[in-house]
């Protein structure tokens, strides 16, 4: 063999990979592809789960705006019913029938609300919770702990677990001692 060709042959032989080296290289490629595949599958599952939750939330809370508006209707009907006294109902047959009709409408609407996950919040005597109550006033009280709801001015409502309308409440505050008042 000529001395000129020998370095070229050695170079070509050096470039040829051994079967073991080829197997190691292919195993690394397989591992990388497997990892990539598993990550893609996990991401697909995450997207699928997120989409499912989004659809469930959309179905569950799609009526939020409508429900908020209907809560006002129920509250107005309740005010109308309470404005018709028992004496007025007993003294006039037309007023009695109108009162019965309003009461039946309130009862039917309340049943519809309950079936659709709308619940009334009436927190009198409970601890004030800024997530569901809106304090419109505070008043001193010796009878209950500070932060307790003393009076509900307007009931609140939730749709499943989301607030539709906060309860408007008066909250107890700590009674100030005479030394605090003098300061």
Contact map, one row per residue, 1 for C-alpha under 8 A:
111011000000000000000000000000000000000000000000000000000000000000000000000000000000000000000000000000000000000000000000000000000000000000000000000000000000000000000000000000000000000
111111000000000000000000000000000000000000000000000000000000000000000000000000000000000000000000000000000000000000000000000000000000000000000000000000000000000000000000000000000000000
111111100000000000000000000000000000000000000000000000000000000000000000000000000000000000000000000000000000000000000000000000000000000000000000000000000000000000000000000000000000000
011111110000000000000000000000000000000000000000000000000000000000000000000000000000000000000000000000000000000000000000000000000000000000000000000000000000000000000000000000000000000
111111111000000000000000000000000000000000000000000000000000000000000000000000000000000000000000000000000000000000000000000000000000000000000000000000000000000000000000000000000000000
111111111100000000000000000000000000000000000000000000000000000000000000000000000000000000000000000000000000000000000000000000000000000000000000000000000000000000000000000000000000000
001111111110000000000000000000000000000000000000000000000000000000000000000000000000000000000000000000000000000000000000000000000000000000000000000000000000000000000000000000000000000
000111111111000000000000000000000000000000000000000000000000000000000000000000000000000000000000000000000000000000000000000000000000000000000000000000000000000000000000000000000000000
000011111111100000000000000000000000000000000000000000000000000000000000000000000000000000000000000000000000000000000000000000000000000000000000000000000000000000000000000000000000000
000001111111110000000000000000000000000000000000000000000000000000000000000000000000000000000000000000000000000000000000000000000000000000000000000000000000000000000000000000000000000
000000111111111000000000000000000000000000000000000000000000000000000000000000000000000000000000000000000000000000000000000000000000000000000000000000000000000000000000000000000000000
000000011111111100000000000000000000000000000000000000000000000000000000000000000000000000000000000000000000000000000000000000000000000000000000000000000000000000000000000000000000000
000000001111111100000000000000000000000000000000000000000000000000000000000000000000000000000000000000000000000000000000000000000000000000000000000000000000000000000000000000000000000
000000000111111110000000000000000000000000000000000000000000000000000000000000000000000000000000000000000000000000000000000000000000000000000000000000000000000000000000000000000000000
000000000011111110000000000000000000000000000000000000000000000000000000000000000000000000000000000000000000000000000000000000000000000000000000000000000000000000000000000000000000000
000000000001111111000000000000000000000000000000000000000000000000000000000000000000000000000000000000000000000000000000000000000000000000000000000000000000000000000000000000000000000
000000000000011111101100000000000000000000000000000000000000000000000000000000000000000000000000000000000000000000000000000000000000000000000000000000000000000000000000000000000000000
000000000000000111111100000000000000000000000000000000000000000000000000000000000000000000000000000000000000000000000000000000000000000000000000000000000000000000000000000000000000000
000000000000000011111110000000000000000000000000000000000000000000000000000000000000000000000000000000000000000000000000000000000000000000000000000000000000000000000000000000000000000
000000000000000001111111000000000000000000000000000000000000000000000000000000000000000000000000000000000000000000000000000000000000000000000000000000000000000000000000000000000000000
000000000000000011111111100000000000000000000000000000000000000000000000000000000000000000000000000000000000000000000000000000000000000000000000000000000000000000000000000000000000000
000000000000000011111111110000000000000000000000000000000000000000000000000000000000000000000000000000000000000000000000000000000000000000000000000000000000000000000000000000000000000
000000000000000000111111111000000000000000000000000000000000000000000000000000000000000000000000000000000000000000000000000000000000000000000000000000000000000000000000000000000000000
000000000000000000011111111100000000000000000000000000000000000000000000000000000000000000000000000000000000000000000000000000000000000000000000000000000000000000000000000000000000000
000000000000000000001111111110000000000000000000000000000000000000000000000000000000000000000000000000000000000000000000000000000000000000000000000000000000000000000000000000000000000
000000000000000000000111111111000000000000000000000000000000000000000000000000000000000000000000000000000000000000000000000000000000000000000000000000000000000000000000000000000000000
000000000000000000000011111111100000000000000000000000000000000000000000000000000000000000000000000000000000000000000000000000000000000000000000000000000000000000000000000000000000000
000000000000000000000001111111110000000000000000000000000000000000000000000000000000000000000000000000000000000000000000000000000000000000000000000000000000000000000000000000000000000
000000000000000000000000111111111000000000000000000000000000000000000000000000000000000000000000000000000000000000000000000000000000000000000000000000000000000000000000000000000000000
000000000000000000000000011111111100000000000000000000000000000000000000000000000000000000000000000000000000000000000000000000000000000000000000000000000000000000000000000000000000000
000000000000000000000000001111111110000000000000000000000000000000000000000000000000000000000000000000000000000000000000000000000000000000000000000000000000000000000000000000000000000
000000000000000000000000000111111111000000000000000000000000000000000000000000000000000000000000000000000000000000000000000000000000000000000000000000000000000000000000000000000000000
000000000000000000000000000011111111100000000000000000000000000000000000000000000000000000000000000000000000000000000000000000000000000000000000000000000000000000000000000000000000000
000000000000000000000000000001111111110000000000000000000000000000000000000000000000000000000000000000000000000000000000000000000000000000000000000000000000000000000000000000000000000
000000000000000000000000000000111111111000000000000000000000000000000000000000000000000000000000000000000000000000000000000000000000000000000000000000000000000000000000000000000000000
000000000000000000000000000000011111111100000000000000000000000000000000000000000000000000000000000000000000000000000000000000000000000000000000000000000000000000000000000000000000000
000000000000000000000000000000001111111110000000000000000000000000000000000000000000000000000000000000000000000000000000000000000000000000000000000000000000000000000000000000000000000
000000000000000000000000000000000111111111000000000000000000000000000000000000000000000000000000000000000000000000000000000000000000000000000000000000000000000000000000000000000000000
000000000000000000000000000000000011111111100000000000000000000000000000000000000000000000000000000000000000000000000000000000000000000000000000000000000000000000000000000000000000000
000000000000000000000000000000000001111111110000000000000000000000000000000000000000000000000000000000000000000000000000000000000000000000000000000000000000000000000000000000000000000
000000000000000000000000000000000000111111111000000000000000000000000000000000000000000000000000000000000000000000000000000000000000000000000000000000000000000000000000000000000000000
000000000000000000000000000000000000011111111100000000000000000000000000000000000000000000000000000000000000000000000000000000000000000000000000000000000000000000000000000000000000000
000000000000000000000000000000000000001111111110000000000000000000000000000000000000000000000000000000000000000000000000000000000000000000000000000000000000000000000000000000000000000
000000000000000000000000000000000000000111111111000000000000000000000000000000000000000000000000000000000000000000000000000000000000000000000000000000000000000000000000000000000000000
000000000000000000000000000000000000000011111111100000000000000000000000000000000000000000000000000000000000000000000000000000000000000000000000000000000000000000000000000000000000000
000000000000000000000000000000000000000001111111110000000000000000000000000000000000000000000000000000000000000000000000000000000000000000000000000000000000000000000000000000000000000
000000000000000000000000000000000000000000111111111000000000000000000000000000000000000000000000000000000000000000000000000000000000000000000000000000000000000000000000000000000000000
000000000000000000000000000000000000000000011111111100000000000000000000000000000000000000000000000000000000000000000000000000000000000000000000000000000000000000000000000000000000000
000000000000000000000000000000000000000000001111111110000000000000000000000000000000000000000000000000000000000000000000000000000000000000000000000000000000000000000000000000000000000
000000000000000000000000000000000000000000000111111111000000000000000000000000000000000000000000000000000000000000000000000000000000000000000000000000000000000000000000000000000000000
000000000000000000000000000000000000000000000011111111100000000000000000000000000000000000000000000000000000000000000000000000000000000000000000000000000000000000000000000000000000000
000000000000000000000000000000000000000000000001111111110000000000000000000000000000000000000000000000000000000000000000000000000000000000000000000000000000000000000000000000000000000
000000000000000000000000000000000000000000000000111111111000000000000000000000000000000000000000000000000000000000000000000000000000000000000000000000000000000000000000000000000000000
000000000000000000000000000000000000000000000000011111111100000000000000000000000000000000000000000000000000000000000000000000000000000000000000000000000000000000000000000000000000000
000000000000000000000000000000000000000000000000001111111110000000000000000000000000000000000000000000000000000000000000000000000000000000000000000000000000000000000000000000000000000
000000000000000000000000000000000000000000000000000111111111000000000000000000000000000000000000000000000000000000000000000000000000000000000000000000000000000000000000000000000000000
000000000000000000000000000000000000000000000000000011111111110000000000000000000000000000000000000000000000000000000000000000000000000000000000000000000000000000000000000000000000000
000000000000000000000000000000000000000000000000000001111111110000000000000000000000000000000000000000000000000000000000000000000000000000000000000000000000000000000000000000000000000
000000000000000000000000000000000000000000000000000000111111110000000000000000000000000000000000000000000000000000000000000000000000000000000000000000000000000000000000000000000000000
000000000000000000000000000000000000000000000000000000011111111000000000000000000000000000000000000000000000000000000000000000000000000000000000000000000000000100000000000000000000000
000000000000000000000000000000000000000000000000000000001111111100000000000000000000000000000000000000000000000000000000000000000000000000000000000000000000001000000000000000000000000
000000000000000000000000000000000000000000000000000000001111111110000000000000000000000000000000000000000000000000000000000000000000000000000000000000000000000000000000000000000000000
000000000000000000000000000000000000000000000000000000000001111111100000000000000000000000000000000000000000000000000000000000000000000000000000000000000000000000000000000000000000000
000000000000000000000000000000000000000000000000000000000000111111110000000000000000000000000000000000000000000000000000000000000000000000000000000000000000001000010000000000000000000
000000000000000000000000000000000000000000000000000000000000011111111000000000000000000000000000000000000000000000000000000000000000000000000000000000000000000000000000000000000000000
000000000000000000000000000000000000000000000000000000000000001111111100000000000000000000000000000000000000000000000000000000000000000000000000000000000000000000000000000000000000000
000000000000000000000000000000000000000000000000000000000000001111111110000000000000000000000000000000000000000000000100000000000000000000000000000000000000001000010000000000000000000
000000000000000000000000000000000000000000000000000000000000000111111111000000000000000000000000000000000000000000000000000000000000000000000000000000000000000000011000000000000000000
000000000000000000000000000000000000000000000000000000000000000011111111100000000000000000000000000000000000000000000000000000000000000000000000000000000000000000000000000000000000000
000000000000000000000000000000000000000000000000000000000000000001111111110000000000000000000000000000000000000000000000000000000000000000000000000000000000000000000000000000000000000
000000000000000000000000000000000000000000000000000000000000000000111111111000000000000000000000000000000000000000000000000000000000000000000000000000000000100000000000000000000000000
000000000000000000000000000000000000000000000000000000000000000000011111111100000000000000000000000000000000000000000000000000000000000000000000000000000000000000000000000000000000000
000000000000000000000000000000000000000000000000000000000000000000001111111110000000000000000000000000000000000000000000000000000000000000000000000000000000000000000000000000000000000
000000000000000000000000000000000000000000000000000000000000000000000111111111000000000000000000000000000100110000000000000000000000000000000000000000000000000000000000000000000000000
000000000000000000000000000000000000000000000000000000000000000000000011111111100000000000000000000000000000000000000000000000000000000000000000000000000000000000000000000000000000000
000000000000000000000000000000000000000000000000000000000000000000000001111111110000000000000000000000000000000000000000000000000000000000000000000000000000000000000000000000000000000
000000000000000000000000000000000000000000000000000000000000000000000000111111111000000000000000000001001100000000000000000000000000000000000000000000000000000000000000000000000000000
000000000000000000000000000000000000000000000000000000000000000000000000011111111100000000000000000000100100000000000000000000000000000000000000000000000000000000000000000000000000000
000000000000000000000000000000000000000000000000000000000000000000000000001111111110000000000000000000000000000000000000000000000000000000000000000000000000000000000000000000000000000
000000000000000000000000000000000000000000000000000000000000000000000000000111111111000000000000000001000000000000000000000000000000000000000000000000000000000000000000000000000000000
000000000000000000000000000000000000000000000000000000000000000000000000000011111111000000000000001001100000000000000000000000000000000000000000000000000000000000000000000000000000000
000000000000000000000000000000000000000000000000000000000000000000000000000001111111100000000000000000000000000000000000000000000000000000000000000000000000000000000000000000000000000
000000000000000000000000000000000000000000000000000000000000000000000000000000111111100000000000000000000000000000000000000000000000000000000000000000000000000000000000000000000000000
000000000000000000000000000000000000000000000000000000000000000000000000000000011111110110000010001000000000000000000000000000000000000000000000000000000000000000000000000000000000000
000000000000000000000000000000000000000000000000000000000000000000000000000000000111111110000000000000000000000000000000000000000000000000000000000000000000000000000000000000000000000
000000000000000000000000000000000000000000000000000000000000000000000000000000000001111111000000000000000000000000000000000000000000000000000000000000000000000000000000000000000000000
000000000000000000000000000000000000000000000000000000000000000000000000000000000000111111100000000000000000000000000000000000000000000000000000000000000000000000000000000000000000000
000000000000000000000000000000000000000000000000000000000000000000000000000000000001111111110011000000000000000000000000000000000000000000000000000000000000000000000000000000000000000
000000000000000000000000000000000000000000000000000000000000000000000000000000000001111111111011101000000000000000000000000000000000000000000000000000000000000000000000000000000000000
000000000000000000000000000000000000000000000000000000000000000000000000000000000000011111111001000000000000000000000000000000000000000000000000000000000000000000000000000000000000000
000000000000000000000000000000000000000000000000000000000000000000000000000000000000001111111000000000000000000000000000000000000000000000000000000000000000000000000000000000000000000
000000000000000000000000000000000000000000000000000000000000000000000000000000000000000111111111000000000000000000000000000000000000000000000000000000000000000000000000000000000000000
000000000000000000000000000000000000000000000000000000000000000000000000000000000000000011111111100000000000000000000000000000000000000000000000000000000000000000000000000000000000000
000000000000000000000000000000000000000000000000000000000000000000000000000000000000000000011111110000000000000000000000000000000000000000000000000000000000000000000000000000000000000
000000000000000000000000000000000000000000000000000000000000000000000000000000000001000110011111111000000000000000000000000000000000000000000000000000000000000000000000000000000000000
000000000000000000000000000000000000000000000000000000000000000000000000000000000000000111011111111100000000000000000000000000000000000000000000000000000000000000000000000000000000000
000000000000000000000000000000000000000000000000000000000000000000000000000000000000000010001111111110000000000000000000000000000000000000000000000000000000000000000000000000000000000
000000000000000000000000000000000000000000000000000000000000000000000000000000000000000000000111111111000000000000000000000000000000000000000000000000000000000000000000000000000000000
000000000000000000000000000000000000000000000000000000000000000000000000000000001001000010000011111111100000000000000000000000000000000000000000000000000000000000000000000000000000000
000000000000000000000000000000000000000000000000000000000000000000000000000000000000000000000001111111110000000000000000000000000000000000000000000000000000000000000000000000000000000
000000000000000000000000000000000000000000000000000000000000000000000000000000000000000000000000111111111000000000000000000000000000000000000000000000000000000000000000000000000000000
000000000000000000000000000000000000000000000000000000000000000000000000000010011000000000000000011111111100000000000000000000000000000000000000000000000000000000000000000000000000000
000000000000000000000000000000000000000000000000000000000000000000000000000001001000000000000000001111111110000000000000000000000000000000000000000000000000000000000000000000000000000
000000000000000000000000000000000000000000000000000000000000000000000000000000000000000000000000000111111111000000000000000000000000000000000000000000000000000000000000000000000000000
000000000000000000000000000000000000000000000000000000000000000000000000000010000000000000000000000011111111100000000000000000000000000000000000000000000000000000000000000000000000000
000000000000000000000000000000000000000000000000000000000000000000000000010011000000000000000000000001111111110000000000000000000000000000000000000000000000000000000000000000000000000
000000000000000000000000000000000000000000000000000000000000000000000000000000000000000000000000000000111111111000000000000000000000000000000000000000000000000000000000000000000000000
000000000000000000000000000000000000000000000000000000000000000000000000000000000000000000000000000000011111111100000000000000000000000000000000000000000000000000000000000000000000000
000000000000000000000000000000000000000000000000000000000000000000000000010000000000000000000000000000001111111110000000000000000000000000000000000000000000000000000000000000000000000
000000000000000000000000000000000000000000000000000000000000000000000000010000000000000000000000000000000111111111000000000000000000000000000000000000000000000000000000000000000000000
000000000000000000000000000000000000000000000000000000000000000000000000000000000000000000000000000000000011111111100000000000000000000000000000000000000000000000000000000000000000000
000000000000000000000000000000000000000000000000000000000000000000000000000000000000000000000000000000000001111111110000000000000000000000000000000000000000000000000000000000000000000
000000000000000000000000000000000000000000000000000000000000000000000000000000000000000000000000000000000000111111111110000000000000000000000000000000000000000000000000000000000000000
000000000000000000000000000000000000000000000000000000000000000000000000000000000000000000000000000000000000011111111110000000000000000000000000000000000000000000000000000000000000000
000000000000000000000000000000000000000000000000000000000000000000000000000000000000000000000000000000000000001111111100000000000000000000000000000000000000000000000000000000000000000
000000000000000000000000000000000000000000000000000000000000000000000000000000000000000000000000000000000000000111111100000000000000000000000000000000000000000000000000000000000000000
000000000000000000000000000000000000000000000000000000000000000000000000000000000000000000000000000000000000000011111110000000000000000000000000000000000000011100000000000000000000000
000000000000000000000000000000000000000000000000000000000000000000100000000000000000000000000000000000000000000011111111000000000000000000000000000000000000111100000000000000000000000
000000000000000000000000000000000000000000000000000000000000000000000000000000000000000000000000000000000000000011001111100000000000000000000000000000000000111100000000000000000000000
000000000000000000000000000000000000000000000000000000000000000000000000000000000000000000000000000000000000000000000111110000000000000000000000000000000011110000000000000000000000000
000000000000000000000000000000000000000000000000000000000000000000000000000000000000000000000000000000000000000000000011111000000001000000000000000000000011110000000010000000000000000
000000000000000000000000000000000000000000000000000000000000000000000000000000000000000000000000000000000000000000000001111100000000000000000000000000010011000000000010000000000000000
000000000000000000000000000000000000000000000000000000000000000000000000000000000000000000000000000000000000000000000000111111100000000000000000000010010000000000000010000000000000000
000000000000000000000000000000000000000000000000000000000000000000000000000000000000000000000000000000000000000000000000011111000000000000000000000011110000000000000000000000000000000
000000000000000000000000000000000000000000000000000000000000000000000000000000000000000000000000000000000000000000000000001111100000000000000000000111100000000000000000000000000000000
000000000000000000000000000000000000000000000000000000000000000000000000000000000000000000000000000000000000000000000000001111110000000000000000000110000000000000000000000000000000000
000000000000000000000000000000000000000000000000000000000000000000000000000000000000000000000000000000000000000000000000001011111000000000000000001110000000000000000000000000000000000
000000000000000000000000000000000000000000000000000000000000000000000000000000000000000000000000000000000000000000000000000001111100100000000000001110000000000000000000001000000000000
000000000000000000000000000000000000000000000000000000000000000000000000000000000000000000000000000000000000000000000000000000111111100000000000000000000000000000000000000000000000000
000000000000000000000000000000000000000000000000000000000000000000000000000000000000000000000000000000000000000000000000000000011111110000000000000000000000000000000000000000000000000
000000000000000000000000000000000000000000000000000000000000000000000000000000000000000000000000000000000000000000000000000000001111100000000000000000000000000000100100000000000000000
000000000000000000000000000000000000000000000000000000000000000000000000000000000000000000000000000000000000000000000000100000001111110000000000000000000001000000101110000000000000000
000000000000000000000000000000000000000000000000000000000000000000000000000000000000000000000000000000000000000000000000000000011111111000000000000000000001000000000111100000000000000
000000000000000000000000000000000000000000000000000000000000000000000000000000000000000000000000000000000000000000000000000000000101111100000000000000000000000000000111100000000000000
000000000000000000000000000000000000000000000000000000000000000000000000000000000000000000000000000000000000000000000000000000000000111111000000000000000000000000000001111000000000000
000000000000000000000000000000000000000000000000000000000000000000000000000000000000000000000000000000000000000000000000000000000000011111000000000000000000000000000001110000000000000
000000000000000000000000000000000000000000000000000000000000000000000000000000000000000000000000000000000000000000000000000000000000001111100000000000000000000000000000111000000000000
000000000000000000000000000000000000000000000000000000000000000000000000000000000000000000000000000000000000000000000000000000000000001111110000000000000000000000000000011110000000000
000000000000000000000000000000000000000000000000000000000000000000000000000000000000000000000000000000000000000000000000000000000000000011111000000000000000000000000000011110000000000
000000000000000000000000000000000000000000000000000000000000000000000000000000000000000000000000000000000000000000000000000000000000000001111100000000000000000000000000000111110000000
000000000000000000000000000000000000000000000000000000000000000000000000000000000000000000000000000000000000000000000000000000000000000000111111110000000000000000000000000111100000000
000000000000000000000000000000000000000000000000000000000000000000000000000000000000000000000000000000000000000000000000000000000000000000011111100000000000000000000000000001100000000
000000000000000000000000000000000000000000000000000000000000000000000000000000000000000000000000000000000000000000000000000000000000000000001111100000000000000000000000000000000000000
000000000000000000000000000000000000000000000000000000000000000000000000000000000000000000000000000000000000000000000000000000000000000000001111110100000000000000000000000100000000000
000000000000000000000000000000000000000000000000000000000000000000000000000000000000000000000000000000000000000000000000000000000000000000001111111100000000000000000000000111000000000
000000000000000000000000000000000000000000000000000000000000000000000000000000000000000000000000000000000000000000000000000000000000000000001001111100000000000000000000001111000000000
000000000000000000000000000000000000000000000000000000000000000000000000000000000000000000000000000000000000000000000000000000110000000000000000111110000000000000000000001110000000000
000000000000000000000000000000000000000000000000000000000000000000000000000000000000000000000000000000000000000000000000000011110000000000000001111111000000000000000000001110000000000
000000000000000000000000000000000000000000000000000000000000000000000000000000000000000000000000000000000000000000000000001111110000000000000000001111110000000000000000111100000000000
000000000000000000000000000000000000000000000000000000000000000000000000000000000000000000000000000000000000000000000000000110000000000000000000000111110000000000000000111100000000000
000000000000000000000000000000000000000000000000000000000000000000000000000000000000000000000000000000000000000000000000000110000000000000000000000011111000000000000000111000000000000
000000000000000000000000000000000000000000000000000000000000000000000000000000000000000000000000000000000000000000000000011100000000000000000000000011111110000000000011110000000000000
000000000000000000000000000000000000000000000000000000000000000000000000000000000000000000000000000000000000000000000000000000000000000000000000000000111110000000000011110000000000000
000000000000000000000000000000000000000000000000000000000000000000000000000000000000000000000000000000000000000000000000000000000000000000000000000000011111000000000011100000000000000
000000000000000000000000000000000000000000000000000000000000000000000000000000000000000000000000000000000000000000000001110000000000000000000000000000011111100000000111000000000000000
000000000000000000000000000000000000000000000000000000000000000000000000000000000000000000000000000000000000000000000001110000000001100000000000000000000111110000011111000000000000000
000000000000000000000000000000000000000000000000000000000000000000000010000000000000000000000000000000000000000000000111100000000000000000000000000000000011111000111110000000000000000
000000000000000000000000000000000000000000000000000000000000000000000000000000000000000000000000000000000000000000001111100000000000000000000000000000000001111111111000000000000000000
000000000000000000000000000000000000000000000000000000000000100100100000000000000000000000000000000000000000000000001110000000000000000000000000000000000000111111110000000000000000000
000000000000000000000000000000000000000000000000000000000001000000000000000000000000000000000000000000000000000000001110000000000000000000000000000000000000011111000000000000000000000
000000000000000000000000000000000000000000000000000000000000000000000000000000000000000000000000000000000000000000000000000000000000000000000000000000000000011111100000000000000000000
000000000000000000000000000000000000000000000000000000000000000000000000000000000000000000000000000000000000000000000000000000000000000000000000000000000000011111110000000000000000000
000000000000000000000000000000000000000000000000000000000000000000000000000000000000000000000000000000000000000000000000000000000011000000000000000000000000111011111100000000000000000
000000000000000000000000000000000000000000000000000000000000000100110000000000000000000000000000000000000000000000000000000000000000000000000000000000000001111001111100000000000000000
000000000000000000000000000000000000000000000000000000000000000000010000000000000000000000000000000000000000000000000000000000000001000000000000000000000001110000111110000000000000000
000000000000000000000000000000000000000000000000000000000000000000000000000000000000000000000000000000000000000000000000000000000011110000000000000000000011100000111111000000000000000
000000000000000000000000000000000000000000000000000000000000000000000000000000000000000000000000000000000000000000000000111000000001110000000000000000011111100000001111100000000000000
000000000000000000000000000000000000000000000000000000000000000000000000000000000000000000000000000000000000000000000000000000000000111100000000000000011111000000000111110000000000000
000000000000000000000000000000000000000000000000000000000000000000000000000000000000000000000000000000000000000000000000000000000000111110000000000011111100000000000011111000000000000
000000000000000000000000000000000000000000000000000000000000000000000000000000000000000000000000000000000000000000000000000000000000001111100000000011111000000000000001111100000000000
000000000000000000000000000000000000000000000000000000000000000000000000000000000000000000000000000000000000000000000000000000010000001011100000011111100000000000000000111110000000000
000000000000000000000000000000000000000000000000000000000000000000000000000000000000000000000000000000000000000000000000000000000000000001111001111111000000000000000000011111000000000
000000000000000000000000000000000000000000000000000000000000000000000000000000000000000000000000000000000000000000000000000000000000000001111000111100000000000000000000001111100000000
000000000000000000000000000000000000000000000000000000000000000000000000000000000000000000000000000000000000000000000000000000000000000000011100110000000000000000000000000111110000000
000000000000000000000000000000000000000000000000000000000000000000000000000000000000000000000000000000000000000000000000000000000000000000011100000000000000000000000000000011111000000
000000000000000000000000000000000000000000000000000000000000000000000000000000000000000000000000000000000000000000000000000000000000000000010000000000000000000000000000000001111101100
000000000000000000000000000000000000000000000000000000000000000000000000000000000000000000000000000000000000000000000000000000000000000000000000000000000000000000000000000000111111100
000000000000000000000000000000000000000000000000000000000000000000000000000000000000000000000000000000000000000000000000000000000000000000000000000000000000000000000000000000011111110
000000000000000000000000000000000000000000000000000000000000000000000000000000000000000000000000000000000000000000000000000000000000000000000000000000000000000000000000000000001111111
000000000000000000000000000000000000000000000000000000000000000000000000000000000000000000000000000000000000000000000000000000000000000000000000000000000000000000000000000000011111111
000000000000000000000000000000000000000000000000000000000000000000000000000000000000000000000000000000000000000000000000000000000000000000000000000000000000000000000000000000011111111
000000000000000000000000000000000000000000000000000000000000000000000000000000000000000000000000000000000000000000000000000000000000000000000000000000000000000000000000000000000111111
000000000000000000000000000000000000000000000000000000000000000000000000000000000000000000000000000000000000000000000000000000000000000000000000000000000000000000000000000000000011111
